[in-house]
Amino acid sequence: MASNKPELEERENDSEFKESIAISTAPELELPHILTKGSIENKPEPKGIMKVAEKGRKVLITLKEKLSGFKRVVEEKWLQFGYGRNLERTRAYQVWPGKNVFFFRGRLICGPDPRGLLLTTVSIIISTSIFAFYTREDLPDHSGLIITFSMILTVIVLVNLILVSGIDPGIIPRNDQSSSEEVGTSNGTRKKRVTVNGVELKLKYCRICKVFRPPRSCHCAVCDNCVEKFDHHCPWVGQCIGLRNYRFYLTCIFSALVFFVYIFAFSCWRIHQRILQSGVGLFGIVRICPETLALASFGFAAIGFLGGLASFHVYLIAINQTAYENFRQRYAASRNPYDKGILSNIKEILLVPLPPSRVDFRAEVTPRWYPKAAGET
């Protein structure tokens, strides 16, 4: 028993020693002063070095921005001159679903059939050329002034002809998005009603453009567009006549009427002078000056056509109707809500500033990249 007791005491002492070692913390190592954390944080940096570093950072940032700008310019020029034909910016006029023909990258909007416009232009140019080269031989002393005035009238007619045939007549944007309004009203019909100056008008739904057309609008079957305040599609200019080009159409009609009255009067005067000089009859003029007789005949026909057209549109302006409304007898059963009196109608149609185009045909739609075909250089 005595021998066992000392062994137990030794085991207890050993366990106490092990436990004291296990719970003791590791001794801290002494580091050199230059590597301690406090020495690193508390060591002051010279102010001159900080300023130089800040200036260097700013210079590098500026240089980086200039290099980026230069790189961007070089890439644009490279794409424009080297690969420009492969980079196309799709604009609205290039994908427009109507039948219009666009010129000068969407700046001029013409109808699908230019034959009427070409015929009208050529007839005016030929008429003024014949008048200038042949009729001036028998004109009075101020022949230069008379020819100059005819040229001025010609320029006015051609400018208005370009304006009426080359600007947006009032095309209504199409609705390419599906919405509840495409189907119609809540009762399932494709009609809406609005009240204008106390008169209830129906708005029709266009299945092609997928919109409810505003009052006085119509879908032109030739151009395949809904046109605001649609008057008619004129085959002689190859364009719809609507809200935005109607006044240019009127100016073109009246200036052309004045032009043909002018050349007809002087052509008749020349024919009369030739009859007096030669003593021949009217049939003898065909042999003496056939070009003047042809010009007078064409001028007479143009005066009759343009005079009737001008008179009809003067009547429409006075009652504030479009040719389409008058043809359809739109207000036969009710009063015209747009008729505000002759003076107010003239002011509204001719003097009110034109609204901007509702469709930006030169707007960029979706840029596309067409890679080169195999074998192209």
Secondary structure, 3 states (H helix, E strand, C coil): CCCHHHHHHHHHHHHHHHHHHHCCCCCCCCCCHHHCHHHHHHCCCCHHHHHHHHHHHHHHHHHHHHHHHHHHHHHHHHHHHHCHHHEEEEEHHHCCCCCCEEECCCCEEECCCCHHHHHHHHHHHHHHHHHHHCHHHHCCCCHHHHHHHHHHHHHHHHHHHHHHHHCCCCECCCCCCCCHHHHCCCCCCCEEEEEECCEEEEEEEECCCCEECCCCCEEECCCCEEECCCCEEECCCCEEECCCCHHHHHHHHHHHHHHHHHHHHHHHHHHHHHHHHHCCCCCCHHHHCHHHHHHHHHHHHHHHHHHHHHHHHHHHHHHCCCHHHHHHCCCCCCCCCCCCCHHHHHHHHHHCCCCCCCCCCCCEEEEEECCCCCCCC
